[in-house]
């Protein structure tokens, strides 16, 4: 027998958060963001300069730059992977 999920209804879980729990969560989020900021600021001493090797488009609707892979671009990849 095959299960059909087309007409299935999924209950929504809406947690009730007290003001105290909300305050704790916001506090934790602030600590995590502060720690991330420290890590990133240690890695990025100066803003990286990206070298562009050209510009292209998708169906004349979306324009994008072709960024050359170099040391500064690799540094941004490392930061992105950490975050």
ChimeraX attribute file (.defattr): number of C-alpha atoms within 10 A of each C-alpha:
attribute: neighborCount
match mode: 1-to-1
recipient: residues
	/A:1	3
	/A:2	4
	/A:3	6
	/A:4	7
	/A:5	8
	/A:6	6
	/A:7	6
	/A:8	8
	/A:9	7
	/A:10	7
	/A:11	6
	/A:12	6
	/A:13	6
	/A:14	6
	/A:15	6
	/A:16	8
	/A:17	10
	/A:18	9
	/A:19	9
	/A:20	9
	/A:21	11
	/A:22	12
	/A:23	12
	/A:24	12
	/A:25	13
	/A:26	12
	/A:27	12
	/A:28	12
	/A:29	12
	/A:30	12
	/A:31	12
	/A:32	12
	/A:33	12
	/A:34	12
	/A:35	12
	/A:36	15
	/A:37	12
	/A:38	12
	/A:39	14
	/A:40	17
	/A:41	11
	/A:42	10
	/A:43	13
	/A:44	14
	/A:45	8
	/A:46	8
	/A:47	8
	/A:48	12
	/A:49	10
	/A:50	14
	/A:51	14
	/A:52	11
	/A:53	10
	/A:54	10
	/A:55	10
	/A:56	11
	/A:57	10
	/A:58	8
	/A:59	7
	/A:60	7
	/A:61	6
	/A:62	8
	/A:63	10
	/A:64	10
	/A:65	12
	/A:66	11
	/A:67	13
	/A:68	14
	/A:69	12
	/A:70	11
	/A:71	12
	/A:72	16
	/A:73	15
	/A:74	12
	/A:75	14
	/A:76	17
	/A:77	12
	/A:78	13
	/A:79	14
	/A:80	10
	/A:81	8
	/A:82	10
	/A:83	9
